[in-house]
Amino acid sequence: MYRFLLITIVAGVISLGTPSMEAAKPGICFPDKPGIHACFAAPFADYWQANGGLPVFGYPLVDAKMERNPDLKVSLLTQWTERNRLEAHPEQQPPFDILLGRMGAERLQQLGRDPAQEGREPGPRAGCLWFETTGHNVCDQVRGVGFRSYWEAHGLRNPKLDTYGRSLQLFGLPLTAPRFETNATGDTVLTQWFERARFEWHPEKPDEFKVLLGLLGSELQGSAAATRPPSVFGVEINPGTAGTLAAKAGEASVSWTRYNGILWSQVEATPGNRDWSRLASFEREITSLTAQGLTPIVVVRGTPAWAQKVPGYECGPVKPEALDGFASFMRELVARYSRPPFGVKYWEIGNEPDIAPSLVAADSPFGCWGDEADADYGGGYFAEMLKHVYPSIKQANPSAQLVTGGLLLDCDPTHPPAGKDCKPARFLEGILRNGGGSALDIIAYHAYNYWGPGPRDPDRESPAWSHRGGALLGKLDFLNAVQTQYGVHKPLLMNEGGMLCHPSTAACPNGDFLEAQANYAVRLYTRAWANGLLGAVWYTLNGPGWREGGLLDQHQAARPAYTTLKFVSRLLKDAVYTGPLRNGSLEGYSFRRGGTTYQIFWTNDGTTGTVALPSGTRAVYDKAGRTITPSGASMMVGFEAVVIEAGAP
């Protein structure tokens, strides 16, 4: 709305300190700062150093990469910091070849706030700076200390601008009047928003720290880039078993633990009367999970009778006049359970919403927002719900992440099987067409496969998705194509999947099934990692699970798949993916941790391939972590996955 130079300070509680710089040129890194793994490189390193460094910009969140500018609609070399987004504009002459994003304005939009609708102040106030364009004053809170003094005393070091212009370039115009707000750390403080910053007043601090700047870069990135994200490894644990199996999940070194879930209908059976005591069991179990260092994804579902758009269907959509009530419920829910000892950050709304009510029971634990009469199967109305709920979640906890209910995606509407139109899979298209892309953080989907005898990969052969690469990667490809169509680029999470016994398959489960399930665990997690998924969640940890999909048996003892998961996740903990390995019929992936590399290979049929052992090979393992002794400088690899560990030669 108020568009001047594309510049933003994104800021946060100012973090003063001296970086451990490896070099001013070509890069600036912070090897002694825990959790900071990115570096500043050309052209941003000199700019960062010359214009204030840590107090102004904060640490880098990620390395520089090409990103689409939301205002200019073009891709620019971009680097996110805790307080800014730096953009390279090589077509401009210095010092305007590096510009900053309008992150205060973007963060307000993310929170669902339009500053133009919040009104102008009556007029100038004595002793304050008055900005006629936006209709707001910037004042000191005490004599000589406060928002005005801070605004005037700071600015980008641009010799072509006067002092006022330098401050305007750094912070931009005020967008709101000062008022008390709760920030990302839970402090309620006097707050004023600017185009490129958020000023916070902390009267209890020394004068030089009474005005602090919000960490808008971290907040806009969902804080995920500020620290190492969770690993790709995840499991679902059913309610009632999470407390006893939390240690099993921790022992397996997984990150994600999906928990399904919280029922709105239980907590608020009567409008406005919320009985939080109904969540006592949830509180105990989530505390057990977070105590193990796990990252819970909590599913919220269950529409109360008074809020049901489809009467009698608890799994169904919320009626329009109750959407504000649901948003209010979510605000209070997130505020309660973001705090320790719960620490929930990821909230999944619904479960397989792309199913119509007519296809499931009224109290189904999955579904049922689908609308068979709608071209997009109800996705557009799901977006209406998201647009009500998303701002409330972010107000309660700016770092909270809204996850779409995991999509079933029964088949591909661009390539329907005979006799099917696959219309339910247009659900995401409906969400994005109705503007829901700006009201969600993560898109989730489900990807199961059914075991069959013999050396075959049932995931890649999934009948409805084999043309795109199988259930896991085919659905991923489809969802990315839909996102691209609507100019949306959200991370994707496969939050329910695994290998199951089909009811029609005789003698299942058996030993062959259990070994195939373990073999598939290697494929599932490494493929997910290599193809950029945020995570892959096996359904379920507890056993025997739906259609024998559990990683544990009926006595909660380890099945082979659990042993494999524990081995692979521990081995690759803190590793980075370095690329695919292709060799004839072999499928493979490479990972690195420090000076150690891990190569994982298998074939997807009954064939074998030859793998040359890399220089410095230390060990070769089977899928369960048992050592294999090769007979020479190469080895034959077949359907069973192998892991080759090598160090520097």
MIBAKE-976575 format. One record per residue (C-alpha): residue in one letter; x, y, z. Coordinates in steps of 0.5 Angstrom, whole numbers, plus 500, padded with zeros to 3 digits. Example, Ala and Ser with C-alpha at 12.3 -4.5 7.8 and 13.67 -1.06 7.14 Angstrom:
MIBAKE-976575
a525491516s527498514
This chain:
MIBAKE-976575
m500500500y505505502r511504497f517507497l524504496l523496497i527496504t525493511i528492517v526486520a528486527g528482534v530483540i537486539s543481539l549485541g556481540t562480536p561475530s567470529m569472522e572468518a574473513a570480511k571478504p568474500g564471506i562472514c561466518f559465525p562458527d562460534k555461534p550455536g545454531i547459526h550455520a549460514c554465512f554472508a557472502a558477496p554482495f551482502a557481506d560488505y553491505w551487512q558490515a558497513n551498515g550496522g552488522l548485528p544490531v541492525f540486521g542480526y545473524p543470517l538465517v540461511d545462505a543467499k539464494m534466488e527468491r521471488n520478490p513479492d512486490l516486484k514479481v521477479s526473482l532476486l538474489t536474496q538473503w534472510t537475516e533475523r531482522n531483514r531480507l537483503e535483496a540484490h538489484p544489480e541493475q541499480q547503481p550503488p548504494f541502491d544495488i542492495l535493498l531491503g524488504r518491507m517486512g513490517a508491512e508483510r508481517l502485519q499482512q501475515l497476521g491478518r491486519d490492515p493498518a489502513q483499517e486501524g485509522r489515523e491519529p487526529g493530528p500532530r502531537a507536541g514533541c513528536l514526529w508527524f507523518e502525514t502520509t500514514g497519519h501517525n506520530v512517532c514519540d518518545q516514551v520518556r524525555g530523550v528516550g523512546f521511539r522518536s529518538y531511536w528512529e532519528a538516531h539510526g539509519l542506513r549509511n547512504p551518503k546520498l541521503d540526509t539523516y531523515g532519509r537514512s532513517l526512512q530508508l531503514f525503518g520506513l513510515p509508521l503504519t500504526a499508533p503505539r499500543f500494547e501487544t504480545n510479542a513472539t516471546g510472550d512479553t506484552v509491551l508497547t509496540q509500534w509498527f513501521e514499514r520495515a520494523r517493529f519497535e518495542w518499548h522495554p522500560e525495565k532495561p537500560d536506556e540503550f536497550k529500552v527500544l528493541l526491534g522485533l525479529l521479523g525475519s525469523e517470524l516471517q520464516g516461521s522461526a524454522a530457519a533460525t535453527r536447524p529444522p527437525s530431521v525428516f524422520g517422523v512417526e505417529i503415536n496414537p492417543g493413549t499410547a504416547g506417554t508409554l511410547a515416547a521413550k521408544a520414539g526418542e530412542a529411534s532418534v526421530s524428530w516429528t511425532r504426529y498426535n491425532g488429536i484434539l477435538w474442539s467438540q470435546v472442549e467447547a460443546t457449548p459456544g463460549n464455554r471451554d472446558w480445558s480439563r477435557l485435555a488432561s490426557f493430552e497434556r500428559e502425553i504431549t509433555s512426555l513427547t517434548a521431554q524426549g526432545l520430539t517435535p509434535i504435530v497436533v491435529v485439531r478436528g471435531t466440529p461441535a454440533w452447534a458449529q456444524k455446516v453439515p448437521g450430524y457430521e463432527c468430521g465436517p466443515v464449520k458453518p460460516e457463522a461459527l468460523d469466528g468462534f473456531a478462530s477464537f478457540m484456536r487462539e486460546l488453544v495455541a496460546r495455552y499449549s505453545r508454552p513449556p512444558f508443552g511447546v507445541k508449534y505445529w498445528e494441523i487443521g483436520n485430517e484428510p479433509d478432501i473426503a466428502p461426508s457421504l463417504v464416511a461415518a458421522d464421527s469419522p476421525f478423518g474427512c470430511w470437508g469435501d463437497e461433491a457438488d463443488a468443482d474444487y470439492g470444497g477446497g475453496y471453503f476450507a480456505e475461508m476457514l484458514k483465513h479466519v484461523y490463521p491470524s488468530i494462531k499467529q497472534a497467539n504465537p507468531s512462530a506457530q505453524l499451520v499445517t493443512g489436514g493431510l490430503l488423501l489424494d486418492c488419484d491424479p485428476t490430470h491422469p484419472p484411472a478408467g471410470k474415475d474423475c479424481k475430483p477430490a484431488r482438486f481440493l488444494e487447487g480450491i484452497l489456493r484459488n481462494g487465496g488460502g496460500s497466504a493463510l497456511d505454512i505447510i501443506a501435508y499429504h498421505a502416502y501409503n502402499y500395500w505389500g505384495p510378495g516378491p522383490r518389488d516396490p509397491d510404492r512406485e507401482s501405486p496404480a493411481w500414481s505410478h505415472r508420476g513416480g509412485a504414491l510418495l513422490g508422485k503426489l509430491d510432484f502433483l502438489n508442487a505442480v498445483q502450487t506452481q500454477y498459483g504462484v505458491h511455494k510452501p514446504l510439503l510434509m508427508n505426515e501419514g504413510g507406510m507399508l500396509c497389509h491389504p485385507s485381501t492378501a493371504a498370510c499377511p503379516n508374515g516374515d516376508f512382509l515384515e522384512a519388506q516393511a523394513n526395506y521400505a522404511v529406508r526407501l521412504y525416509t531417504r526419498a523424502w529427504a532427497n526430494g525436499l520434503l519437510g518430513a515423513v511420518w510413519y503411521t504408526l509407531n504403536g503396534p500392530g497398527w492399522r492394517e499391520g502398519g505399526l513399527l511395533d507389534q501387538h506387545q509394543a516390541a520392535r518389528p524389523a522396520y523399527t530396528t531399521l528406522k533406529f539404525v538409519s536415523r541415528l546414523l544420519k543424524d545431523a547429516v546433510y543430503t549431498g545428491p542422488l547416486r544413479n548406476g544402471s538399475l540402482e537407486g541411491y542417495s549420498f549424505r555427509r556428516g563432517g568428514t564422513t559420507y554415507q551412500i545408500f543403494w538398492t534396486n527396485d526389482g529382482t536385478t542387481g548392480t555393481v557398486a564401486l566402494p569409495s576410497g576410505t570405506r570404513a564399513v558396509y551395513d545392511k538395513a538393520g545395521r548389521t555389518i557386511t564384509p565385501s570381498g573386494a573393491s566393489m560389491m553387488v547390491g540387490f533389492e535389499a538396501v545397503v549403506i556404505e560408510a566412508g571417511a576421507p581417504
